């Protein structure tokens, strides 16, 4: 049986307005295609300078108070690297 170590990042908001949703990002699966950013209806995501182990740019939750948890980012991700909740 093969065991995989998965690096998942949960984005927690620190703003005064509580977030309705957030994202979980598996950094090892992300290939930097930016579909999650393009299909976010509230523009809560953006590609930032952070890189994963493979050298791909990762999406970042830049406007956490706008995130609704609709999971359109996860629906359009071809690698199942991101989930909106």
N, C-alpha and C positions, 0 to 999 in steps of 0.2 A: 504494500500500500504506500502510495506517495503522499507526502504531506507538504503543503505549500504554505509559506509564510506570506501573508497578504498585508500590504501597507495601506490602510484606509485612513483618510483624514476626514474628520467631521469639522465643519466650519461653524463656529459659535459666534453669535453676534454680541458685540459689546456696546451697541448703541442704546440710546434711551428708549427708542420705539422697539417693542418686542417683535421679533420676526415671526411670520406666520409659518414659514418653512425654512428648510436648510438643505444642504447637499452633503452627500457622502461621496468621496472621490477615491477610487483605487488608483493610486499614482502609478503602479506597475503596469496596469492595463492601458493607460492613456497614451495615445499616439499623436496628440496635438492637432487633431483635424479641425477643431473649433466648431463642430456642428452644434455642440451644446450652447455655445455663445450665440451663434446665428439664430437658433430657434427659441431662445429664451424670450418669452413675450413681454417681460418687464425689464429687460436689459440688466439683470442682476449679475451676470457673469461677464468676465473679460479675460483675455489671455494676458498673463503677466510674465515677468522674467524668470519665474521659478521653473526649474528643469527637473525631470525625473531621472532615474538611473540611466535610461537609454538616450537622454539628451533632448527629449521632446518638451516643448513648452506646455505648461499645465494651465487649465482654467482656474480662475480665482473668483470667489464670491465677493465682488467689490461693493455691492449694495445689498447687504443682508436683510435690511428692513423691507426691501421690495420683493424678496423671494416669497412666493406663495406655496411652494412645495408641489407644484403642478406635475412635475416629473417629465416635462417635455424635453428637458436636457437628456435624461436617461433614455427616453423613448427613441431619440434620434442618434444616440451614441452607438456606433457600429461595434465597439469593443466592450460594451456594458461596463464602462469604467466609472460612470457617474450615476447617482440616483438622487432625485429630489424627493424630499419627504416633508 
